[in-house]
């Protein structure tokens, strides 16, 4: 079993790599992929970079070149739904691109030629990931549901409200997950993602985001990954 661990922020990846003292680097598609082991599991850790295209490229290389069996994304997101607050964790059950709009040819949000707007996370892997969050971060509130992605950092109250009105079941918003989910659907590779809420995706998001990633998110990501691979089932 080879697990890919993906983060969008360099601080998060560094924290994961600190758990893999034997890692060695390979370069592909302009990215540095770190191969090693954690709790006896083969791991490939990589920085996806930010945005949907970068994330999709990273996922394809992980599958084609490194032949990973599953992909796990850890990172931060802005909270949307009421009660999804800073410090909470969101484990995605499905993903949607909130900036996908090929209407009137296709319905808004539907990915052309797929006949779908929502792409499911792998249910079994997502359950394992949720359990890992609870082991790693006891007392943390964990939400499970829809996570939406787009090539825009949502940082105003007006944008937040518009997304909540258009997609009332969306828990959180970020910039990579839906793209990776689409690639993994194409290849039939299990994918799961956990996002720690760094801000409420409003006018305070910029300051909240930067400090949260630096002080909290990196530690959370490493703890969750370690708990996933060292869990009761060994991540299998």
C-alpha positions as CSV (number, residue, x, y, z in Angstrom):
1,X,0.0,0.0,0.0
2,X,1.5,3.3,-1.1
3,X,-0.1,6.4,0.3
4,X,0.3,9.9,-1.2
5,X,0.2,12.7,1.3
6,X,-0.5,16.0,-0.4
7,X,-0.6,19.6,1.0
8,X,-0.9,22.9,-0.7
9,X,1.2,24.9,1.8
10,X,4.9,24.4,2.3
11,X,4.6,24.7,6.1
12,X,2.3,21.7,6.2
13,X,4.5,19.6,4.0
14,X,7.6,20.3,6.1
15,X,5.8,19.1,9.2
16,X,4.9,15.8,7.5
17,X,8.4,15.3,6.2
18,X,9.8,15.7,9.7
19,X,8.1,12.4,10.4
20,X,9.9,10.7,7.5
21,X,13.7,10.9,8.3
22,X,14.5,8.3,5.6
23,X,12.8,10.2,2.7
24,X,14.5,10.7,-0.6
25,X,13.5,13.2,-3.3
26,X,12.5,12.7,-6.9
27,X,11.6,15.6,-9.2
28,X,8.8,15.3,-11.8
29,X,6.6,17.9,-13.5
30,X,8.6,20.6,-11.7
31,X,7.6,19.2,-8.3
32,X,9.6,17.6,-5.6
33,X,8.2,14.2,-4.5
34,X,9.5,12.8,-1.2
35,X,9.4,9.0,-0.9
36,X,9.9,7.3,2.4
37,X,8.1,5.3,5.1
38,X,6.0,6.2,8.1
39,X,4.9,3.5,10.6
40,X,5.9,0.8,8.1
41,X,3.7,2.3,5.3
42,X,5.2,3.5,2.0
43,X,4.5,7.3,1.6
44,X,5.0,9.8,-1.1
45,X,4.7,13.4,0.1
46,X,4.3,16.3,-2.2
47,X,3.4,20.0,-2.3
48,X,0.5,20.3,-4.8
49,X,0.8,24.0,-5.1
50,X,-2.3,26.2,-4.9
51,X,-5.3,26.0,-7.3
52,X,-7.2,23.4,-9.2
53,X,-4.9,23.0,-12.2
54,X,-1.8,22.6,-10.1
55,X,-3.6,20.1,-7.9
56,X,-4.8,18.1,-10.8
57,X,-1.3,17.9,-12.3
58,X,0.1,16.7,-9.0
59,X,-2.6,14.0,-8.7
60,X,-2.0,12.7,-12.2
61,X,1.8,12.4,-11.6
62,X,1.3,10.7,-8.3
63,X,-0.9,8.1,-10.0
64,X,1.0,7.7,-13.3
65,X,4.6,7.9,-12.2
66,X,4.6,6.9,-8.5
67,X,1.7,4.4,-8.8
68,X,0.1,5.4,-5.5
69,X,-2.8,3.3,-4.2
70,X,-4.6,6.2,-2.5
71,X,-4.3,10.0,-2.0
72,X,-4.8,11.9,1.2
73,X,-5.0,15.7,1.3
74,X,-4.4,17.7,4.4
75,X,-4.7,21.4,4.7
76,X,-6.8,24.4,5.6
77,X,-10.1,25.8,4.4
78,X,-12.5,28.6,5.1
79,X,-15.7,27.7,7.0
80,X,-19.0,28.3,5.3
81,X,-21.8,26.5,7.1
82,X,-23.1,27.8,10.5
83,X,-21.2,26.0,13.3
84,X,-18.1,25.3,11.2
85,X,-15.7,27.4,13.2
86,X,-12.0,28.1,13.3
87,X,-10.1,25.0,14.6
88,X,-12.8,22.5,13.6
89,X,-11.9,19.8,11.1
90,X,-13.9,19.0,7.9
91,X,-13.6,15.6,6.3
92,X,-15.0,15.7,2.8
93,X,-17.6,13.3,1.7
94,X,-17.9,14.9,-1.7
95,X,-16.5,17.8,-3.7
96,X,-17.9,20.5,-6.1
97,X,-16.2,23.2,-8.2
98,X,-18.1,26.4,-7.2
99,X,-16.7,28.3,-10.1
100,X,-17.6,25.7,-12.8
101,X,-20.3,27.2,-15.0
102,X,-20.7,26.0,-18.6
103,X,-24.3,27.1,-18.8
104,X,-26.5,27.2,-20.8
105,X,-24.9,24.2,-22.5
106,X,-24.6,22.3,-19.2
107,X,-26.2,23.0,-15.9
108,X,-24.3,25.3,-13.6
109,X,-21.6,23.4,-11.5
110,X,-21.8,20.3,-13.8
111,X,-18.4,19.3,-15.2
112,X,-18.9,19.0,-18.9
113,X,-19.2,15.4,-20.3
114,X,-19.3,13.9,-16.8
115,X,-23.0,14.4,-16.1
116,X,-22.1,15.2,-12.5
117,X,-21.3,18.2,-10.4
118,X,-20.3,16.4,-7.3
119,X,-17.4,13.9,-7.0
120,X,-17.4,11.6,-4.0
121,X,-14.5,11.0,-1.7
122,X,-13.7,7.3,-1.0
123,X,-16.1,6.4,1.8
124,X,-13.8,3.9,3.6
125,X,-10.7,6.1,3.4
126,X,-12.7,9.1,4.6
127,X,-14.0,7.1,7.6
128,X,-10.4,6.2,8.5
129,X,-9.3,9.8,8.1
130,X,-12.1,11.0,10.4
131,X,-11.1,8.5,13.0
132,X,-7.5,9.6,12.7
133,X,-8.5,13.2,13.3
134,X,-10.3,12.2,16.5
135,X,-7.3,10.2,17.7
136,X,-4.8,12.9,16.8
137,X,-6.8,15.9,18.0
138,X,-9.0,14.8,20.8
139,X,-11.8,17.2,21.5
140,X,-11.7,18.7,18.0
141,X,-15.1,19.0,16.4
142,X,-15.2,17.0,13.2
143,X,-17.7,17.7,10.4
144,X,-18.3,15.5,7.4
145,X,-20.0,16.6,4.1
146,X,-19.6,18.8,1.0
147,X,-16.4,20.7,0.4
148,X,-16.3,23.2,-2.5
149,X,-13.3,24.3,-4.5
150,X,-12.5,27.2,-6.8
151,X,-9.6,29.3,-8.1
152,X,-10.4,32.2,-5.8
153,X,-9.5,32.9,-2.2
154,X,-12.9,33.7,-0.7
155,X,-12.3,36.6,1.7
156,X,-15.4,38.8,1.8
157,X,-18.6,38.5,3.7
158,X,-20.5,39.0,0.4
159,X,-18.7,36.1,-1.3
160,X,-19.3,33.9,1.7
161,X,-23.0,34.7,1.8
162,X,-23.4,34.1,-2.0
163,X,-21.8,30.7,-1.7
164,X,-23.9,29.7,1.3
165,X,-27.1,30.8,-0.5
166,X,-26.2,28.9,-3.7
167,X,-24.8,25.8,-2.0
168,X,-26.4,25.6,1.4
169,X,-25.0,22.2,2.3
170,X,-21.4,23.3,1.7
171,X,-19.3,23.1,4.9
172,X,-16.1,24.7,3.7
173,X,-14.3,26.3,0.7
174,X,-10.8,25.8,-0.6
175,X,-8.9,25.7,-3.9
176,X,-7.8,22.1,-4.7
177,X,-10.0,19.2,-3.5
178,X,-12.5,19.0,-6.3
179,X,-9.8,18.9,-8.9
180,X,-8.0,16.0,-7.3
181,X,-11.3,14.2,-6.8
182,X,-12.1,14.4,-10.5
183,X,-8.6,13.0,-11.4
184,X,-9.0,10.2,-8.9
185,X,-12.4,9.3,-10.3
186,X,-10.9,9.1,-13.8
187,X,-8.2,6.7,-12.5
188,X,-10.3,4.8,-9.9
189,X,-7.9,5.8,-7.1
190,X,-9.3,6.3,-3.6
191,X,-9.1,9.9,-2.4
192,X,-9.9,11.6,0.9
193,X,-9.3,15.0,2.3
194,X,-9.3,16.7,5.7
195,X,-9.3,20.5,6.1
196,X,-8.7,22.4,9.3
197,X,-10.8,25.5,9.4
198,X,-8.5,28.5,9.4
199,X,-11.0,31.3,9.0
200,X,-14.6,32.0,8.2
201,X,-13.9,33.0,4.5
202,X,-14.9,36.6,5.2
203,X,-13.2,39.9,5.4
204,X,-10.9,38.7,8.2
205,X,-9.8,35.6,6.2
206,X,-6.4,36.9,5.0
207,X,-4.9,37.7,8.4
208,X,-6.5,34.6,10.0
209,X,-5.2,32.3,7.2
210,X,-1.6,33.4,7.4
211,X,-1.3,33.1,11.1
212,X,-3.2,29.9,11.3
213,X,-1.1,28.1,8.7
214,X,2.0,29.1,10.5
215,X,1.0,28.4,14.0
216,X,-1.6,25.6,13.9
217,X,-2.2,23.9,10.6
218,X,1.2,22.4,10.0
219,X,1.1,20.7,13.4
220,X,-2.4,19.4,12.8
221,X,-1.6,18.0,9.4
222,X,1.4,16.1,10.7
223,X,-0.5,14.7,13.7
224,X,-3.5,13.6,11.5
225,X,-1.2,11.8,8.9
226,X,0.7,10.1,11.7
227,X,-2.5,8.9,13.3
228,X,-3.9,7.7,10.0
229,X,-0.8,5.5,9.2
230,X,-0.3,4.4,12.8
231,X,-3.9,3.7,13.6
232,X,-5.4,0.4,14.9
233,X,-5.6,-1.0,11.3
234,X,-2.2,0.5,10.3
235,X,-4.0,2.5,7.7
236,X,-5.0,-0.6,5.8
